[in-house]
Amino acid sequence: MNATTLQDHPGWQWCTAEGAELHTLLMGYNSSFLDKVQWLEEAENLTLAMAASREKMQLAQPASPPDQPASASPTNCGSSG
């Protein structure tokens, strides 16, 4: 491949916001309804798995102690004596 071939490759155009939108539209036009439904099911399964994993990680972490209010700090900088 030479530089001209690389510049004309659509992959370079798809690296922009407008190009990514165009690529998504083209993928949508070229895929069947069944492909779209399967993609949506896979995306839903991934979302549910990530939510379950996040919840499991939160339950596994020990509860952090509550923060002390500023007035209850052990150092008393305002007193003299």
C-alpha positions as CSV (number, residue, x, y, z in Angstrom):
1,M,0.0,0.0,0.0
2,N,1.2,3.5,-0.8
3,A,0.3,6.8,0.8
4,T,-2.4,7.6,-1.7
5,T,-4.1,4.2,-1.1
6,L,-4.1,4.8,2.6
7,Q,-5.5,8.3,2.3
8,D,-8.4,7.0,0.1
9,H,-9.2,4.2,2.5
10,P,-12.6,4.8,4.1
11,G,-11.2,3.8,7.5
12,W,-9.4,7.2,7.7
13,Q,-12.7,9.0,7.0
14,W,-14.5,7.0,9.7
15,C,-12.1,8.3,12.4
16,T,-14.0,11.6,12.6
17,A,-17.4,12.2,14.3
18,E,-19.1,12.6,11.0
19,G,-17.4,9.6,9.5
20,A,-18.3,7.4,12.5
21,E,-22.0,8.5,12.1
22,L,-21.8,7.7,8.3
23,H,-20.2,4.3,9.1
24,T,-22.9,3.5,11.6
25,L,-25.6,4.4,9.1
26,L,-23.9,2.2,6.4
27,M,-23.7,-0.7,8.8
28,G,-27.4,-0.3,9.6
29,Y,-28.3,-0.2,5.9
30,N,-26.3,-3.3,5.1
31,S,-27.5,-5.5,8.0
32,S,-30.7,-7.4,8.2
33,F,-33.4,-7.0,10.7
34,L,-32.3,-10.3,12.3
35,D,-28.8,-9.0,12.7
36,K,-30.0,-5.9,14.4
37,V,-32.2,-7.8,16.8
38,Q,-29.3,-10.2,17.7
39,W,-27.0,-7.2,18.2
40,L,-29.6,-5.6,20.5
41,E,-29.9,-8.8,22.5
42,E,-26.2,-9.1,22.9
43,A,-26.0,-5.4,24.0
44,E,-28.7,-6.0,26.6
45,N,-27.0,-9.1,27.9
46,L,-23.7,-7.2,28.2
47,T,-25.4,-4.3,30.0
48,L,-27.1,-6.7,32.5
49,A,-23.8,-8.6,33.1
50,M,-21.9,-5.3,33.7
51,A,-24.6,-4.1,36.2
52,A,-24.5,-7.5,38.0
53,S,-20.7,-7.3,38.2
54,R,-20.8,-3.7,39.4
55,E,-23.3,-4.7,42.1
56,K,-21.2,-7.7,43.1
57,M,-18.1,-5.6,43.4
58,Q,-19.9,-3.0,45.6
59,L,-21.1,-5.7,47.9
60,A,-17.6,-7.2,48.2
61,Q,-16.0,-4.0,49.2
62,P,-16.0,-3.3,53.0
63,A,-18.0,-0.3,54.1
64,S,-15.8,2.7,54.5
65,P,-16.0,4.6,57.8
66,P,-18.0,7.8,57.7
67,D,-15.9,11.0,57.4
68,Q,-15.5,13.1,60.5
69,P,-16.9,16.6,60.4
70,A,-14.4,19.4,60.4
71,S,-15.4,20.6,63.9
72,A,-14.5,17.1,65.4
73,S,-11.0,17.0,64.1
74,P,-8.4,15.9,66.7
75,T,-6.2,19.0,66.1
76,N,-7.3,22.2,67.6
77,C,-5.5,24.9,65.6
78,G,-7.5,27.8,67.1
79,S,-6.6,27.4,70.8
80,S,-3.5,28.8,72.4
81,G,-2.1,27.6,75.6
